[in-house]
């Protein structure tokens, strides 16, 4: 799937006359140039308080009020480096051997269901989305607070976009408008049900801004034909929106820095 995404993105870049490397600048305004990555601490401050989980930098002298909590590299993707801490002793025993990326502590979201919302903003009207997909992360283990992700063999993904009517999709789109105008993003959140999700009763656990993968493409029940059509159509939207990033926000070497940070956050603790 990744190859097809890249292939069709490049094809549309050529057809539309938009440089393909603009892709790495799509959300350049929110890239922390000083740190050299998209900071989870920065992102947390941009989430409305009603959906924000309590979090901050890891401090062994500051014991969490409740457990479990999650320790995450300040920069990371696909759940790389995330560790669940179940009790005081686990917390005190944690040793971030790789000091190149600071760790943050995030309190657990207690809602029962986990969703991934992927979207691409419209290139001509930033108040609208050209693409919106909702996927449920399902964990086959009996863990109450699993670390879901593509590297967790117990995690499977189910595309549930078709379960939402047009009015319900409009409701979700309005919620997403309360976040900054990201051109592309995948928002991970937890809610107890679809009903509570639509009522705005949820907590955001993660916002992925750099090369967010449309996770619904990992749903094995979706036909290859449907997936390929999605890729072909939406890479066109993505190329168009890549051309809307103000050039003054462009960052040099962002791709190479991303690769370095990826492998640093991937280091096992």
QUIHUBEL-V86839 format. One line per field, one symbol per residue. phi: phi as a letter, one per 20 degrees, with the letter a starting at -180 (. if undefined). psi: psi as a letter, one per 20 degrees, with the letter a starting at -180 (. if undefined). burial: I if it has 16 or more other C-alpha atoms within 10 Angstrom, else O. A space follows every 50 residues. Layout:
BEGIN
phi=???
psi=???
burial=???
END
This chain:
BEGIN
phi=.fffgfgffffffffemdgfffgfdgdffdeeffenaeeffgfgfeeggf deefbaffbfedfgfccecddcfgcrclmfnfcedebfffffefcffeef cfeddcffeefeddccddbcfffdcfecdebbcdceeddeeeffcfefrf eefeecdcfdgfedfgfffffffffffeegfffbacdebcbfafgfgfen ebcedacdddlffffffeffeefffffffgfffeffffffffeefgffeg dfmffffffffffffegfe
psi=ggghggghggghgghikpphihhijglhhjpohghkrophgghhiipqhh jpqprrqpohinpqhrqrrppqqhpqqkjpipppohrgghghiponhnjh pqqqppqqpiqhqpqpopqpqphhoiiqphpoppppoppirjphmqnqri ioiipqpoojhiiprhhhhhghhhghiirrmphqqooprpqhrhghghij nrppiqooholppnhiijoiipqhggghggggghhggggghhjipphiiq pqkhghhggghghgiipq.
burial=OOOOIOOIIIIIIOOOOIOIOIIIIIIIIIIOOOOIIIIIOOIIOOIOOO IIIOIIIIOOOOOIOOOIIIIIIIIIIIIIIIIIIOOOOOIOOOOOOOOO IOIIIIIIIOIOIIIIIIIIIIIOOIOIIIIIIIIIIIIOOOOOIOIIII OOOOIIIIIOOOOOOOOOIIOIIOOIOOOOOIIIIIIIIIIOIOOOIIOO IIIIIIIIIIOIIIIIIIIOOOOOOOIIOOIIOIIIIIIIIIIIIOOOOI IOOIOOOIOOIIOIIIOOO
END
